[in-house]
């Protein structure tokens, strides 16, 4: 009886605590919502203002709904986030805005992919055509930061700061040793020598195939990086290569000597220069507007009187079955968005914006089907961002035309499956044993408490082969090639954008804006408005359902620090079920 009351008491306490937490969250949200009602005044840009371009914030595909901005949420991310296309549109508007006198770039360590940075960099270069100055200042420039800053009219570095310029390196983490120690065997079924997503679980170092392809695409990314800086700073690519190779930029004065920066200045000196540009005396304050506020002054995409529309469907993140989230490509949510655009007669063309390393092969095929149906009734153009590989390539391969940036990562046409065998961990290490009955020889196929039998492995390999054959068939149909031709450039091989165009996996190098213009041209419309799909998930509605998960993620990140990504990858490998069309790994360039 005592045990009974103990459990009853524990249950009651748990209910009370849960109710208190939910009530507290609701109270915080309510207070934040009420306080935000007074913050809806329109943004007024003063005469002779400086546009403050903060490029250290998270730069994503779309600017998220900020209805909860400023509301303290346990485990929430307080960092600012902005969509790359909003930055591009803002710079385009500022170019002709008489109230904007100059742009000030603040960047040290941008949180964006290489192709995204190229889009923004090109927008900065385009802004300079207005003859308005662009000033970049940093106490520290990481390599990505300098890539962006180098597009400015003037680049300044703190006299005691640092400019990182050392070349690119890409590093993989291998988990096999860890798995061996805990008693887990990763049983791999795959197609393609280059499909190296599985290598960290079965090897302790890179295979020759993988080393070859990683060397090729990292070198390609580096060439795009050097070429951009060379054109902006008027320094030859060879000179830049040697500066990095010999690690010549060690002190701020080295950056000045080799003309990587225009001057070494403290921030107050840079502010004085901005005051001079905007006609202020040294005792005055510079009129400025942040990029996050300035995008609120952009005209709505729906202001055009034309009934004709171009639909942009954003497909960003891991490809999963079901609804997914704003950070995932849920097959139900994205296919529904494409269908809605297809059935709307006023939508004259669709632009599929892909930024994904892939995921579920089945979910990829569900989305591919909607692209095929849409293509029959209106133009479909694909625009690939930082990554459109494996499943990310699958969903876009049927488009009428595919646009990539030179440093887009794409291809990786291949599939795999990972079935963990935890028998050693469960039985030999912690003493669990299993017994049961079954009505069929394969009723318990893919059980994780024992190794696969030869018969089971044969069946699963046939399934993986079938999915791969379907994959290369989809690509062959979309790209007007034979299966043999696709297989010769497939097998999991990863390509950069320039190579993708050369071998026929993409049609042309171009920006997101270029893709939109191409869609309008193919649809034969000149006056149109953009509509975005899918609708952003309401953060207020999603908050309570994700609060527990957010708290756990926040705590895990805090405890593991830089090792969180290793934990996340191992967790994904165990959790992901079904045959995967996924890129090899999360690319990190150092």
N, C-alpha and C positions, 0 to 999 in steps of 0.2 A: 504493500500500500504506500509505503514511504517513497518507493521509486516512482509510483504512479503520480503522486502529487509533485514530485520533483520535475517530471517531464511536463506536467500540466503548467506548473509555474514558469518553466523555461519557455513554453509556447506562448503564454500570456505576455511575458516580458518581451519576447521577440515581436509580437504583434504591436505592443505599445511603442517599442523603439521604431519599428517600421512606420507606424502612423505618425510618430513625431517627426521622423526624417522627411516623409512626404509632405507633412504640414509645413515644416520649415522651408522646404524647397518652394512650395506654393506661395508662402509668405514673401520670400525673397524675390520670386518672379513677379508677384503682384506689385511690390514696392518699386521694382525696377521698371515695370511696365508703366505705372502711374508717373514715375519721374521722367520717363522718356517722352511722355505726351507733350511736355513743354519744350522738347528739343526738335520740333518739326519745322522750325523756321527755315525758309529757303536760304541757301548759301549765297552770300553777296561777295563778289570778287571786286576788291577795290582797285582803283586806277593805279597803274604802274606796279602791279604785284609780281611777285616771284612764285612760280609753281614749284612747290617743294615735292620732289620725287623721291620718296622713300622706297628703295629697292631692296631693303633688308627684310621686309615683311614677307610672309608667305605669298607666293604668286601662283595661283591656281588657274584652272580653266575658266571658272566663273566666279564672280564676286558673290560670296554667300549672303544669304538673307541675314541682315544685321539687326533684326527685331529684338534680339537679346543683348545687343551691344551694351557693355557697361554693367551688365547684371552679373554679380559674382555667383558662379556656379561651381560647386565642389568638383574638382577634377577637370574643370573646363579649361579650354585653351584661350588665354587672354590675348594672344598675339593677333595683330591685325592681319587680314587676308584680303587680297584683291585679285580679280580676274585679269589675265594678261590682255584680253581684248579691250577691257575698259581702260587700261593704261594706254593702249594704242589709240583708241578713240579720243581719249583726253588730250594726248599730245597732238593729234590731228586738229582738234578744236582750238587748242592753245596757240597753234601755229598762226591762226587768223584772228585770235582774240586780242583786241586792242588793249585790254586790261592786263594782259600777261606780257611782262617786259623781258623775262628771262626764266630759265629753268635751273634749279639747283638740285643736283643729284647727290643723295646721301646713300652710300653703299659700302659695306665691308665684307659681308658674307651672304650673298643672295640665296634665297630658298626657292630655286627654280631649276628646271632642266635646261640642257644646252640649247635645244630648239626654241624653247620659250624665251631664253635670253637673247637669241638671235632675232626673234620677232620684235622684242622691245628695243634692242639695239638699232635695228633698222628704222624703227619709229622715231628714235632720237635723231638719227642721221637725217631723216626726212624733215623733222622739225627745224633743223639747222638751216634748211633752205629759206626760212623766213628771215634769216640774218639776225635773229635774236640770239643772244649768247646762251650757251649751256655750260654751267660751271659744275665740275665734279670735285668733291672733297672727301677725303677719308683719312682717318688715323691709321687704319690698317686696310689694305686691299688684299683679299684672297684672290686667287686667279680668276674665278668667275666674276668677282666684283670689278677687277681691273678690266676684264673683257667688256663689261657694260660701261664703265667710266671712260674707257679709251675712246668712246664715240663722242665725248663732250668736246666743246670748243677749247676749254681749258681744263687740265687735270692737275689738281693740287694734292699734295701729301703732307701730313704733319711732319715737322722737322725731326721728331723723335719716333715717328711711326715705322711702318713696314709695308713693303710691297712684295707679295709672294709671286715669284716667277721662276718655276723650276721644271716645267713639263708635266705631263699627265702620267698617272699610274692607276692601275685598276687592281684591286685586291679581292680575292675570294676567301671566305671562311669555310673550312671543311669540318664536318661534324662526325665523320666516321669514327675517329678515336673516342669521342665522347659517347657515341652510340654503343661502341664495343664495351666501354667500361660499365655502362648501365645495363647492358644485355639486350639491346634492340638491334635487330637486323633489318635493314631496308632492302626489301625484295623489289627489284626494278624490272619493269617491262617497258620497253621503249622502241621507237623507230628513228633511226638517224644517228650517225656518228657524231654529228655536231649538236645534238640535243642534249646539252650538258647541264640542264636544270637538275639532273639527278646526281651529278658528279660529287657534290659536297657530301652526299650520304653514303657513297660507296668507295670514294677515293680519298687519299690524303694530299693529293696535289693535282694540278691541271693535267688533263690528257693532252697529247700532242695536237689532236684536232681542235680542242678548245683553245689551246695556247695560240694556235695559228689564227683562228678567227678573232679572238680578243685583241691580239696584236694588230690585226688589220683594221678593225673598226675603231680602236682607241687612237691609232695613228691617223685615221680619217677625221675623227673628231678634233684632234690636235691641229691638223692642217687647216680646218675651217676656223679654229680659234686664232691661229697665227695670221691667217690671211686677213681676217677682220681687223686685227690690231695693226697689221702692216699698212693697210689702206688708210686707216684713221690717223695713225701717228707718223706716216711717211718714213717708216723704217722697214728695210727689206726683210722678207721672211727668213732668209738665211741668217741675217744678223740676229733676229729675235730667237731663232733656234739656238744659235751659239750662246746667246746671253743666258738662256734657260739651261742649256746643256752644261755650261761651265759654272752655273750658279753665280752669275756676276752681280746680281742685284741683292746685295747683302745688307746694305745700309741705305737710308733715304737719299744720301748724297749720290749713291750709285745710280739710283733711279733718275736723278736729275742729270747726271753726267751722260747717261746713255739715252737721254731724251724720252724716257718713258713717262715723265711728268713734266709740267711746264714750270713749276716752282714749288718750293717747300714753304708752306704757310701754316700758321695757326688759324684756328677757326675765326677768331675775332678779325684777323686780316682779310679772310675770305668774306666775312659779313660786311666789312668796310667796302670791299670791292662791289658787293651787291648793292650797297647803299648808293655808291657812286653811279652804278648802272641805272638805278631807279630814281635818281635825282634827290636822294635824301642826304642830309648832313650827318656827320658822325655821331651826333647826339640823338638822332631819331631812330626809330625802329623800322625795319624793312616790312613793308606790306607783303604778306605771303598767304598762300592757300595750299593746303596739303592735297596730294593727289587723291586721297580718300574722300575729301570734301568736294574736290573739283569734279569728280565723276558724277556727283549728284546734280551738277548743272548741265550734264549732257542731255540733249533732247531725247525723248523716248523713241525707241525704234518704231513705234507704232503711230508716230505723228504724221506720216505720209498720208495724203488723201487717197492714194491708190488702194484699190482692193487687192491688188496682186501682192503675194507674199513669197519670200524665200524662207524656208524653214531650216534652222540650224539645230541638229540633234547632237547633244553632247554625250559622248560615251567615254567616261573617265573612270579608271581604276580597275580592280580585279573583276573578271567576268564570272558571275555566279548565277545560279538559278533563282527564280523568284523575283521579289521586288528590288532587293539590293538597297543602296543608299546613294547620297550625293557623291560618296567616295568609292562607289562600286557600280559596275554595269550589271544591273539585275535584268535578266532576260525578259521577264514579264514587263517591267517598267519601260525599258528601252524599246522593245518591240511594239508595245502599245503606243509609245510616242511616235514611232515611225509610221505606224498604221494610221494614227490620227492625222499626221501630215499628208499621208497618201490619199486619204478619203476626203480631205478638204480641197475642193475644186479651186479655191483661191490661192492655195499653195502651188506655185508653178515649178518649184524645184526644191530639192532637199540637199543640204550639205551635212554630211556625217563627219563630225569632229571626233577623232579617235586619239586617246592618250591612254594606252593600256598595254601591259605586258602579257595579257591573255588570262586564261583561267579554265573554266569548265568547257570542254569540247562540245558537249550537248547544248549548253546555253549559247555558245558562239553560233551554232548552227541554227538555233531558233531565231536569233537576230539576223543572221544571213538571209533566212527565208523572207523576212519582211523587206529587206533591201531588194531582193529579186522581184517581189511583187510590186514594189514602188517603182522600180526601174522600168517596168512595163508601161507605166502611165505618165511618168514625168522624169526629168533628168535627176540623177543622183551623183553628186560629187563628193569624194572623200578627201578630207584634209587630215594628215597625220601630224601629231605633235611631237613631243619628246620621244615617245615610244609607241609604236603600233606594231607589235610583234606577236607571233604565234596566234592565239585567239584574237588578239587585237588586229592582226592582219586578216584573219579569217572573216571577221564581220565587215571589213571594208573592201575585200577583194572583188566583189561583184559590181562595184561602182562604175559609172561610165568613165570616170577619170579620177586618178589618184594624185594628189599633190603632197609633196614632202619637202622638208627643209634639207639642206646638205648634211646637217648633223642629226637628222631623225634616225632613230634606231628601229629597224623593221625586219621583216622576214621571219626567221625562226619557225619555218614551216615544218612542224614535227609534233609528235604527241608522246605521252608517257603516262605510266601509272606507278605509284609507290604503294606497296602493301607491307606495312610493318609486321615483322615477326617478333613478338614479345615473349616468346616461350622462355628464353633464358632469364629474362627479368622476372617474369611472373612466377615461374616454377622453381628455377634454380637459386634465385636470389632472395625472393620474399616468400617462397613456400606455397604459392597457390597452385592447385591442380584442378583439372577440368574433366568432366565426364558427361556423357549425354547420349541421346539416341537421335537417329535421323531416318527419314523415309526414302532418301535418295542418295546416291553416291556423292553428288555435289551439293547437297543441301546446305552444307556449312562452308562453301567455297569462300575464300578470302577471310577466313577466320584469323584473327591476329594472335591467337595463343598457340600457334604451331606453324611450321614452315609449309609453304605451298607444295603440293604433290606435283610430280611431272605432268599429270593429266590436267591439273588446274592451271599450271603455268602455260601449257599449250593452249588452253581455252582463252586465257586472258591475253596471251600474245596475239592470237587470231583476232580478238576484239580490237586490240590496239592497231594491228595491221589494217583492219577494216576502217577504223576512224581515220588513219593516215591516208588511206586510198581515197576516202571521201573528201578529205581536206585537199589533197592535191588535185582532185577532180574539180572541186569548187574553184580553186585558183586557176586551173587550166581553162575552164569555161569563162571565168571573168576576165582573164588576161589574154584570151585567145591563143593559148599554147597547148601543146600536147602534154599528157601526164608525164611522159618521159622527160620533157624539157623542164617541167616544174620540179620533178624529182631530182634532177641534176643540180638545181640551185636551192633545193629544199634540204631535207635530211636534218632539219634543225639549225641550218646555217643562218647566222645573224649578219645583216648588212646595214650599212649606213645609207642615207638618202641618195647621195650621188651614185653609189653603186647600184642601188635599187632601180634608179632610172636607166642606168646603163644596161642592166640585165632584164629589164622589162617588168619588174615587180611594181613600178610606179611610172607615171606618165611624164611628170615634169616637176622641176624645182619651183616652189612658190610658197607664198605666205597664206595664212588663213584668209586674209582679205582677197588675195588672188583667187582662191577657191570659190569664194562667194561671188566674185565678179564673173568667173567662168560659169557658175551655175545660172546666173542671170542671163548671160549671153546665150547659153545653150537653150534656155527656156524662152529666149527672145523677148525679154522684158527689160525695160530701162528704168521705169519708175516703180519701185517696189518698197516694201518694208520688211524688216527682219523679224521673225518670231522664233523664240527659243523653246526648245523641248529637251527633256521633260520639265515639268514644273519643278521648281526647287522644293525640297522637302521642308515643311514648316518646322523651324527649330523649336518653337514653343510646344508644338504638338509632339515632337519627337523627344523632348527633354526627359520627361519622367520615365519613359520606357527604356532610355539608354543611360539613365543616371548611374545605376549599379555598375554597368560595364565601364563607363567613363571613370568611375572611382577606382575600379580595379586596374584599368590601364594606367591611370595616373600614378597609382601606388607602385606598380611594377616598373614603370619608367624610372621613377625616383630611386628605387632600390637597385636596379640593374645598370642605370646610367647608359654608357655607350654600348653595353652588352645587350641592351634591349632588342636591337635588331637581330642579333643571333638567336635570342629566345623566340622572337616572333617568327623567324624562318623555320625553326625546328617545330614550332607549334603548327604552322601552316602545313608543313609536310605531313604531319600526323592527321590533321583534321580534314584536309582536302580529300574528298572522295570522288570516285569516278575517274574516267580518263581525262587527262589534262592537256590542253593546248596552251602552254604557258612558256614565257620566255625564261631563259636560263636562270637568271637571278636578278636581284635589284642592282642596277649598275651604279657604282659609286666611283667617281673620278676624283683622285686626290692630287 
